[in-house]
Amino acid sequence: MPFVSVYIHFVWSTKDRVPYLENKTIRDAMWQHIRDNGKAKGIFIDFVNGHTDHCHCLVSLGTEQTISKIMQLIKGEAAFWFNKQHFITEKLAWQDEYFAVSVSESALNIVRNYIKNQEEHHKKKTFQQEYDEFLTKYGFQKFQDE
């Protein structure tokens, strides 16, 4: 049996950054559902939280799991579930793009605390600012249609 420890910090937003998760009760229900769905699908979700228009999720990848499959299983099912609950009149949709960065064992608690404190964090900084910082910090390039 292989022993694997590969943690990925995922971040994704709602389509067009619409604040579908503005209500904290609804937001908490979404995070709990993502945890429950992950458990049911064999995805180890270490920590999940977010804000009105985006989600942060710390996942430990299994030996047969890929980043794209994890995102498909989490995002697709979460939107489907959310829309069936009729929390809001609109239909929640997620943006296609997402961030996925590896997390070393030594940084796990830092990332957990960062995810845990999203409410406080976004009193000082918008998701756009956070997004731009991710682009810079990890050397991602945003390609624009010409």
ZANUKOL-458089 format. One record per residue: residue number from 0; x, y, z of N, C-alpha, C in turn. Coordinates in steps of 0.02 Angstrom, whole numbers, plus 50000, padded with zeros to 5 digits. Layout:
N
   n    nu    nv    nw   cau   cav   caw    cu    cv    cw
 NUM     X     Y     Z     X     Y     Z     X     Y     Z
...
END
This chain:
146
   n    nu    nv    nw   cau   cav   caw    cu    cv    cw
   0 50043 49940 50000 50000 50000 50000 50044 50062 50000
   1 50031 50109 49954 50071 50170 49953 50052 50218 50009
   2 50101 50254 50033 50090 50306 50083 50102 50373 50048
   3 50050 50414 50044 50054 50476 50006 50029 50534 50049
   4 50065 50590 50045 50044 50651 50079 50055 50709 50031
   5 50002 50725 49993 50005 50780 49945 49944 50824 49958
   6 49957 50883 49985 49903 50930 50000 49900 50983 49946
   7 49838 51000 49927 49825 51051 49877 49776 51102 49906
   8 49793 51166 49898 49749 51221 49918 49713 51243 49854
   9 49648 51231 49852 49607 51250 49796 49570 51315 49812
  10 49563 51358 49763 49523 51419 49769 49484 51428 49704
  11 49419 51439 49711 49378 51452 49651 49323 51500 49669
  12 49297 51534 49618 49246 51585 49631 49180 51567 49597
  13 49130 51603 49617 49065 51597 49584 49071 51629 49515
  14 49028 51609 49470 49029 51636 49402 49019 51711 49405
  15 49063 51747 49371 49061 51820 49369 49065 51851 49439
  16 49088 51812 49487 49098 51834 49556 49033 51861 49588
  17 48978 51833 49567 48913 51851 49597 48912 51826 49669
  18 48893 51867 49717 48895 51847 49788 48835 51802 49807
  19 48830 51744 49775 48777 51697 49790 48778 51674 49863
  20 48836 51676 49894 48845 51651 49962 48848 51707 50013
  21 48810 51759 50000 48811 51819 50042 48786 51804 50113
  22 48738 51760 50118 48709 51743 50183 48753 51692 50219
  23 48775 51707 50280 48821 51663 50317 48791 51595 50330
  24 48727 51590 50343 48695 51525 50355 48698 51482 50292
  25 48684 51512 50236 48688 51477 50172 48760 51457 50157
  26 48806 51503 50170 48877 51489 50159 48900 51430 50201
  27 48881 51429 50265 48901 51374 50310 48870 51308 50286
  28 48809 51310 50261 48778 51250 50234 48817 51224 50174
  29 48840 51270 50131 48880 51250 50073 48944 51216 50095
  30 48979 51246 50143 49043 51217 50165 49032 51147 50197
  31 48979 51142 50235 48964 51076 50265 48947 51025 50211
  32 48910 51046 50162 48893 51000 50108 48956 50978 50070
  33 49001 51024 50057 49063 51007 50022 49101 50955 50064
  34 49104 50965 50130 49138 50915 50173 49104 50848 50168
  35 49037 50847 50175 48999 50785 50173 49006 50750 50105
  36 49001 50788 50052 49007 50760 49984 49077 50732 49973
  37 49128 50768 49997 49196 50744 49990 49205 50677 50026
  38 49179 50674 50086 49184 50611 50124 49150 50554 50088
  39 49091 50567 50060 49054 50515 50024 49091 50492 49961
  40 49131 50537 49931 49166 50521 49869 49239 50501 49881
  41 49258 50493 49944 49327 50473 49959 49378 50529 49949
  42 49356 50591 49954 49400 50649 49949 49413 50674 50019
  43 49477 50676 50039 49493 50699 50106 49498 50775 50106
  44 49444 50807 50130 49443 50880 50135 49464 50898 50205
  45 49523 50925 50209 49553 50944 50273 49518 51006 50302
  46 49507 51055 50259 49476 51118 50281 49442 51151 50223
  47 49383 51180 50235 49347 51217 50184 49315 51278 50216
  48 49316 51333 50179 49285 51395 50201 49288 51443 50141
  49 49261 51500 50149 49263 51549 50095 49226 51611 50113
  50 49203 51645 50063 49167 51707 50075 49109 51710 50026
  51 49082 51768 50015 49020 51776 49977 49024 51753 49905
  52 49084 51754 49876 49090 51740 49805 49145 51690 49788
  53 49173 51656 49838 49226 51608 49823 49235 51557 49880
  54 49273 51505 49864 49284 51451 49911 49359 51433 49912
  55 49383 51418 49972 49450 51391 49983 49441 51321 50010
  56 49480 51275 49985 49474 51205 50006 49543 51173 50009
  57 49561 51146 50066 49625 51111 50075 49610 51037 50071
  58 49640 51004 50022 49626 50933 50007 49690 50893 50009
  59 49687 50834 50037 49742 50786 50033 49725 50737 49978
  60 49765 50737 49925 49750 50694 49868 49764 50621 49883
  61 49720 50578 49860 49731 50506 49863 49772 50484 49803
  62 49795 50423 49804 49839 50398 49751 49807 50396 49682
  63 49742 50390 49679 49708 50385 49614 49672 50450 49595
  64 49683 50503 49633 49646 50565 49622 49689 50616 49583
  65 49656 50653 49540 49689 50707 49503 49657 50773 49523
  66 49694 50825 49512 49669 50892 49527 49605 50907 49489
  67 49604 50893 49425 49545 50909 49384 49485 50867 49406
  68 49495 50805 49422 49438 50762 49444 49411 50786 49511
  69 49455 50804 49557 49433 50829 49622 49390 50892 49612
  70 49413 50937 49570 49375 50999 49558 49308 50983 49526
  71 49308 50938 49478 49245 50919 49446 49196 50891 49497
  72 49219 50846 49540 49175 50815 49589 49151 50864 49642
  73 49194 50908 49664 49174 50955 49716 49130 51011 49688
  74 49155 51046 49637 49119 51105 49612 49053 51086 49579
  75 49054 51037 49536 48993 51019 49499 48938 50996 49545
  76 48955 50952 49591 48905 50925 49637 48880 50979 49685
  77 48926 51022 49709 48906 51074 49756 48855 51123 49725
  78 48867 51142 49663 48820 51187 49629 48753 51153 49618
  79 48755 51090 49597 48694 51051 49587 48653 51047 49652
  80 48686 51029 49706 48654 51024 49772 48625 51091 49793
  81 48666 51143 49788 48645 51210 49809 48582 51232 49773
  82 48580 51222 49708 48523 51244 49669 48460 51203 49686
  83 48468 51141 49705 48410 51101 49726 48381 51125 49793
  84 48421 51158 49833 48398 51182 49899 48354 51244 49894
  85 48357 51279 49838 48319 51341 49827 48334 51393 49882
  86 48398 51398 49900 48420 51449 49948 48409 51519 49920
  87 48418 51526 49855 48412 51590 49821 48371 51580 49758
  88 48347 51634 49728 48306 51628 49668 48348 51615 49605
  89 48411 51641 49605 48454 51630 49547 48485 51560 49551
  90 48518 51540 49497 48555 51477 49495 48629 51490 49507
  91 48656 51461 49560 48727 51467 49573 48766 51429 49520
  92 48819 51461 49496 48866 51428 49451 48936 51449 49472
  93 48984 51404 49462 49053 51419 49478 49090 51441 49415
  94 49140 51483 49423 49185 51501 49369 49223 51437 49347
  95 49239 51431 49284 49276 51372 49261 49347 51370 49290
  96 49379 51427 49295 49448 51427 49318 49452 51418 49394
  97 49510 51397 49416 49524 51389 49488 49599 51391 49499
  98 49618 51402 49561 49688 51397 49581 49697 51330 49615
  99 49754 51299 49606 49772 51239 49642 49847 51243 49655
 100 49866 51248 49718 49937 51253 49735 49953 51201 49788
 101 50013 51172 49783 50033 51123 49832 50050 51157 49898
 102 50042 51120 49952 50056 51146 50019 50103 51097 50054
 103 50159 51123 50078 50206 51079 50113 50179 51063 50183
 104 50202 51008 50210 50181 50987 50278 50193 51044 50328
 105 50249 51079 50321 50267 51131 50369 50221 51192 50364
 106 50184 51199 50310 50139 51257 50301 50066 51240 50311
 107 50049 51179 50328 49979 51159 50333 49940 51202 50382
 108 49967 51214 50441 49930 51254 50490 49922 51326 50468
 109 49970 51353 50433 49965 51421 50407 49907 51425 50357
 110 49904 51376 50312 49850 51376 50262 49783 51364 50295
 111 49780 51318 50343 49716 51306 50379 49692 51370 50411
 112 49736 51406 50444 49717 51469 50477 49695 51521 50427
 113 49729 51524 50370 49711 51571 50318 49640 51556 50293
 114 49626 51493 50281 49559 51473 50258 49508 51486 50313
 115 49524 51469 50373 49478 51477 50430 49457 51550 50439
 116 49503 51596 50426 49491 51667 50441 49468 51708 50380
 117 49432 51677 50335 49410 51713 50275 49364 51772 50291
 118 49321 51765 50340 49275 51821 50356 49315 51883 50375
 119 49363 51874 50420 49405 51931 50442 49448 51956 50385
 120 49478 51910 50349 49523 51927 50294 49488 51972 50243
 121 49425 51957 50228 49390 51995 50176 49356 52058 50202
 122 49366 52074 50265 49346 52140 50289 49398 52192 50267
 123 49460 52167 50253 49515 52211 50235 49534 52207 50161
 124 49517 52152 50129 49541 52139 50062 49486 52107 50020
 125 49478 52131 49958 49428 52101 49914 49454 52035 49885
 126 49409 51996 49856 49431 51935 49823 49475 51952 49764
 127 49461 52007 49729 49503 52027 49672 49575 52039 49695
 128 49583 52072 49752 49650 52084 49778 49684 52017 49796
 129 49645 51973 49827 49671 51907 49845 49691 51869 49781
 130 49649 51872 49732 49660 51839 49667 49725 51864 49635
 131 49732 51930 49633 49792 51960 49604 49855 51939 49643
 132 49850 51935 49709 49907 51912 49750 49924 51840 49734
 133 49874 51797 49724 49887 51727 49705 49924 51725 49639
 134 49902 51765 49590 49935 51766 49525 50009 51783 49532
 135 50023 51834 49572 50091 51857 49581 50132 51807 49623
 136 50105 51787 49679 50142 51743 49725 50163 51678 49693
 137 50119 51649 49653 50133 51583 49624 50155 51586 49551
 138 50164 51647 49525 50189 51654 49457 50140 51633 49402
 139 50075 51634 49419 50025 51618 49369 50018 51677 49321
 140 50002 51662 49259 49991 51715 49210 49919 51710 49186
 141 49886 51766 49185 49818 51770 49160 49821 51788 49086
 142 49797 51742 49044 49799 51755 48972 49734 51788 48951
 143 49740 51840 48912 49682 51878 48889 49671 51861 48815
 144 49608 51859 48796 49592 51851 48725 49612 51914 48689
 145 49642 51907 48631 49665 51967 48594 49614 51987 48542
END
